[in-house]
Amino acid sequence: MIQHRVAVLPGDGIGPEVIAVARRCVEAAGRRFGFETDWDERTVGGTAIDAVGMPLPPDTLEACRAADAVLLGAVGGPQWDHPSARVRPEDALLGLRSALELFANLRPVVSHPALDAASPLRPEVRAGADLLIVRELTGGLYFGRPQGRSVTDGVEWVVDTLHYTRPEIERIVELAFELAEGRHGHLTSVDKANVLASSRLWREVTDEISARHPSVTLEHALVDSTAYLLLTQPTRYDVIVTENLFGDILSDEAAAIAGSLGLLASASLGTRVTDTGRFGMYEPVHGSAPGIAGRGLANPLATVASAALMLRLSLGEADAADALDTAVDEAIAHGPRTADLGGDDGTEAVASFLLARIEARAEVPA
Ligand code: NAD
């Protein structure tokens, strides 16, 4: 029996509730498709601050390094938000990204017809939209140095640095081409090449890598026009690859296509390639929703969809990933709904629906 090693970090607020559902779904898929998961559960975020005084304890990081993948709930909450706080739960996220070299953030966005009413876009504009945003996560303006503020001759000034090396661009663009090959074969590389030197290198590198992927059609696009077209013609996109800041903004904008930030899954992939895929960290896009924590009201769908990405990209379990994705799609189409989707069902009702779908399919002869 194949045994996958997953570090699981439930975190704060609704994190433990949604992670518990995702674990049950992965285990149900494992029974059906013949694998087991060894869950190495560790503390992170505010829970870890309370336990040991730091948001990312060394044993948590070690468990992540030793695993095939990391599944994270959410971190943060008002009890750790004092302006004078020395450490913050959210520090754990940046710590994990840089310590685990998670250079590629993937955010799939799909428009489910059942959520037409939840999206600000007209149904005919969003119908059929199915795209993947690949954001560079460890370079660019958020990490470039020098960064800071100073005063020269009585004038205050600030600086941020947009820094990329050629290898940093190559690895994210190469990954985006590979992902486009597994989807509809169209890649949009987003930059600001009419202004930025970093974008001009980005374009050059992307054209070079394009030659190695003849089955993928490549288009270059400027970030300003993409911000417009993403909402006016979302169906024209398959895979979008872009640098850190542009990706941060475009990926949240794209949530309007899905209808709810609360449904979105994410994967952050690292450089380590394993026997079953690529090491990565998987988490829902939403936060810890402290207002509903512990009340059985959390929507687990984004976390289950994140677990599906983990099965597909890190654990090499494509059939199990399909089973979870299908269960999530069916839940959105005609399953129980939590309050964030306009329903009045609880977490457990959604969990039971998902498990029934994943397990019921096991009874269907192959
Ligand atoms: P949030 O995503 O936690 O909540 C926003 C709204 O959506 C709230 O009304 C919440 O109840 C609702 N919501 C979110 N997820 C839901 C779910 N699964 N089911 C049902 N309703 C859901 O964002 P926020 O309120 O801005 O932040 C709360 C805390 O989460 C803060 O401490 C913030 O720093 C942290 N946060 C963490 C992450 C992360 O861990 N990756 C991301 C964003 C925010």
Boltz pocket constraint, residues with backbone or C-beta under 6 A from the ligand:
constraints:
  - pocket:
      binder: B
      contacts: [[A, 14], [A, 18], [A, 73], [A, 74], [A, 75], [A, 76], [A, 77], [A, 78], [A, 90], [A, 93], [A, 262], [A, 283], [A, 284], [A, 285], [A, 286], [A, 287], [A, 288], [A, 289], [A, 290], [A, 291], [A, 292], [A, 297], [A, 298], [A, 299], [A, 300], [A, 302], [A, 338], [A, 340]]
      max_distance: 6.0
